[in-house]
């Protein structure tokens, strides 16, 4: 299944289509507007500082935005590669425990097709203090390298 046509079919469904008579609420925008559509994956957390170290120092992503005590106690961090069509958003809610990821198949998979770039990424992760872990799926043991982030999501 190709994700773009699939998402288009969902987003153009009459129940959520932009042709609705309702106007979306105006929200403060702290990020530079994007020229194209992108995917943002949001994950709950109990530890924003550890995730920032993992994704920025380890994976080499960029801090794209952050917010503190937004809308009644939500703080967050948005990271990614500036030219990539996706971002990761980590959100911590005051007074709420997010807990750990639900299982070993709760994966974020990053394909790095260039072998030299892949090796550089793995080395950067290890130099930043992150060790590879055993994957729950034998495929990833043969075809990649698995790391566990501070909230137990596997990459």
C-alpha positions as CSV (number, residue, x, y, z in Angstrom):
1,X,0.0,0.0,0.0
2,X,1.4,3.4,-0.9
3,X,0.8,5.8,2.0
4,X,0.2,9.0,0.0
5,X,-2.9,7.9,-1.9
6,X,-4.2,6.1,1.2
7,X,-3.9,9.2,3.4
8,X,-5.4,11.3,0.6
9,X,-8.5,9.0,0.6
10,X,-8.9,9.4,4.4
11,X,-8.3,13.1,4.5
12,X,-10.8,13.7,1.6
13,X,-13.6,11.8,3.4
14,X,-16.6,14.0,3.8
15,X,-16.6,13.7,7.6
16,X,-13.2,15.4,7.8
17,X,-12.9,17.2,4.4
18,X,-11.9,20.8,4.3
19,X,-15.3,21.5,2.6
20,X,-16.9,21.4,6.0
21,X,-18.7,24.6,7.0
22,X,-16.7,24.7,10.3
23,X,-13.6,26.9,10.4
24,X,-10.7,25.3,12.2
25,X,-9.6,27.1,15.4
26,X,-6.7,29.5,15.1
27,X,-3.6,28.1,16.8
28,X,-0.3,29.8,17.6
29,X,2.3,28.6,15.2
30,X,5.9,28.5,16.5
31,X,7.3,26.7,13.5
32,X,8.4,28.0,10.2
33,X,5.6,27.1,7.7
34,X,6.3,24.1,5.5
35,X,6.1,24.2,1.8
36,X,4.8,20.6,1.5
37,X,2.8,18.1,3.4
38,X,4.6,16.1,6.0
39,X,3.9,13.5,8.6
40,X,4.4,14.2,12.3
41,X,4.4,11.3,14.7
42,X,3.5,12.3,18.2
43,X,4.5,10.2,21.2
44,X,3.9,10.7,24.9
45,X,6.8,10.9,27.3
46,X,7.8,11.4,30.9
47,X,11.3,12.6,30.1
48,X,11.8,15.3,27.4
49,X,15.5,15.9,28.2
50,X,16.5,12.3,27.7
51,X,14.6,12.2,24.4
52,X,16.3,15.4,23.2
53,X,19.7,13.9,23.9
54,X,18.8,10.6,22.2
55,X,17.4,12.1,19.0
56,X,19.6,15.1,18.6
57,X,23.0,14.0,19.9
58,X,22.5,10.3,19.0
59,X,20.6,10.3,15.7
60,X,21.7,13.7,14.6
61,X,18.3,15.2,14.2
62,X,17.6,18.9,14.6
63,X,15.4,20.6,17.3
64,X,12.7,22.1,15.1
65,X,10.5,23.5,17.8
66,X,9.5,23.1,21.4
67,X,6.8,24.4,23.7
68,X,6.4,24.7,27.5
69,X,3.2,24.5,29.5
70,X,1.0,24.9,26.5
71,X,-2.8,24.6,26.7
72,X,-2.9,23.6,30.4
73,X,0.3,21.7,31.1
74,X,1.6,20.2,27.8
75,X,5.3,20.6,27.1
76,X,6.9,19.2,24.0
77,X,9.8,18.8,21.7
78,X,9.7,18.5,17.9
79,X,12.7,17.0,16.1
80,X,13.6,15.9,12.7
81,X,15.9,16.3,9.7
82,X,15.0,19.7,8.2
83,X,14.6,18.3,4.6
84,X,12.7,15.2,5.6
85,X,8.9,15.0,5.1
86,X,8.4,13.8,8.7
87,X,8.9,15.1,12.2
88,X,8.7,13.5,15.6
89,X,6.9,15.2,18.4
90,X,7.3,14.2,22.0
91,X,4.7,15.5,24.5
92,X,4.8,15.5,28.3
93,X,1.6,16.3,30.2
94,X,2.0,17.8,33.7
95,X,0.6,15.4,36.3
96,X,0.2,12.5,33.8
97,X,2.4,9.4,33.5
98,X,3.0,8.2,30.0
99,X,4.8,5.0,30.9
100,X,6.8,2.9,28.6
101,X,6.1,1.8,25.0
102,X,3.7,-1.2,24.9
103,X,6.0,-3.8,23.3
104,X,9.0,-4.6,21.1
105,X,7.1,-4.1,17.9
106,X,6.4,-0.5,18.8
107,X,9.0,0.7,16.3
108,X,10.1,3.8,14.5
109,X,12.0,2.5,11.4
110,X,14.4,4.8,9.6
111,X,15.8,3.5,6.3
112,X,19.3,4.8,5.6
113,X,20.0,3.5,2.1
114,X,23.6,4.7,1.9
115,X,25.8,2.2,3.8
116,X,28.5,4.8,4.8
117,X,25.8,7.1,6.1
118,X,24.2,4.1,8.0
119,X,27.6,3.2,9.6
120,X,28.1,6.9,10.6
121,X,24.7,7.0,12.2
122,X,25.3,3.9,14.2
123,X,28.8,5.1,15.3
124,X,27.3,8.5,16.3
125,X,24.6,6.7,18.4
126,X,27.3,4.6,20.1
127,X,29.6,7.6,20.7
128,X,26.6,9.4,22.3
129,X,26.3,6.5,24.8
130,X,23.4,4.6,23.2
131,X,24.0,0.8,22.8
132,X,22.2,-1.4,20.4
133,X,19.6,-3.7,21.8
134,X,18.2,-7.1,20.7
135,X,15.2,-6.6,18.4
136,X,12.0,-8.6,19.1
137,X,11.9,-9.4,15.4
138,X,14.7,-11.5,13.8
139,X,14.4,-9.5,10.6
140,X,15.9,-6.4,12.2
141,X,18.8,-8.4,13.6
142,X,19.8,-9.3,10.1
143,X,18.8,-6.1,8.2
144,X,19.6,-3.3,10.6
145,X,20.5,-2.1,14.0
146,X,18.0,-1.6,16.8
147,X,18.3,1.1,19.6
148,X,15.9,1.8,22.5
149,X,15.1,5.4,23.2
150,X,14.5,6.7,26.8
151,X,10.8,5.8,26.7
152,X,11.4,2.3,25.3
153,X,10.4,2.9,21.7
154,X,12.6,0.9,19.5
155,X,14.3,2.3,16.4
